[in-house]
Amino acid sequence: MQIPDKYQPVMLEALQDLLYKVSLDLSAMKGQPLTKERKQLTRKQTDIEELQHLLMLNRK
């Protein structure tokens, strides 16, 4: 997938904001059992981090 250079900073910022939101949600669940929702949020967090990494590699 190619993302034009002019959109990459906006995409990175949006991913950072989403990652922050997911981190807050996960933080609220800290110490609780590993529920289906918590597993999904953890996977979502990993996916967002991977996307950020791909975008950063694409910028170079």
N, C-alpha and C positions, 0 to 999 in steps of 0.2 A: 504494500500500500504506500503510495506516495502522497505526502502532505506538502503543499506549497510552503516555502520558507516563511512567507508572511503570516501563516496561521500557526506555525509551531509554537511561538511564545504564548499565544492564547490557549492552545491545547495544553501546554505544560502547566500553565497557571490553573486551568480548570481541573486538571488531574491532581494538582497539589491541593486544591480546595476540597476535592472529593476524598482524597486520601486523609485529609485532616478530619473530615466528617466521619469517615469510617473508623478512624483511630479513636475519636471521641465515643462512638457507639461501642467499640470494643472495650474501651477503658471502663465504661459503665458496667460491663459484664465481667470485669475482672474478679476472680475468686469464685465465680459461679460455675456450675457444671458446663461441660462442653456440649451445648445444645446444637441442634441443626442450624438455627439462626446464627449462632456464634461461628460455626464452621463455615457457613456461607460468607459471613463478613470477613473472616480470615482469608478465604480464597479470593474474595473481591479485592482485599488489600494487596495480596500478592499479584493479582492481575494488573492492578493500577501501577504498582511498582515496576512491573515488567514493561508496561506501555511507556512509562516515563523513561526507562532505560533505552527502549527502542527509539523514542523521539530524540533523545540526547545523542545517540549514535548517528542518527540521520542528519543531525545539525552539523556534524564535523566534516 
